[in-house]
């Protein structure tokens, strides 16, 4: 199972209404399966600020967090997602060999 699949499977514990995990390693210089972007939409984020939402994701991923270099998180409640409909594009890598 790829790291992307492992992340997606693990985040299913948050009971997402929508989830999209993308491997963005090709945009960076640190090797394969190192940089990921996750869009997670779940009612569990209701009433939580961005920091608390991210902490919930990190806690859910547990040891997987130590197996990647970077994880861009975009966390939404279903209502926020309905109003937004898309996560922002990831920036181009600025280097960092």
PyMOL commands that set and color helices and strands:
alter all, ss='L'
color gray80, all
select helices_A, chain A and resi 3-14+25-27+43-45+50-67+78-84
alter helices_A, ss='H'
color red, helices_A
select strands_A, chain A and resi 18-23+35-41+70-76
alter strands_A, ss='S'
color yellow, strands_A
deselect
rebuild
show_as cartoon
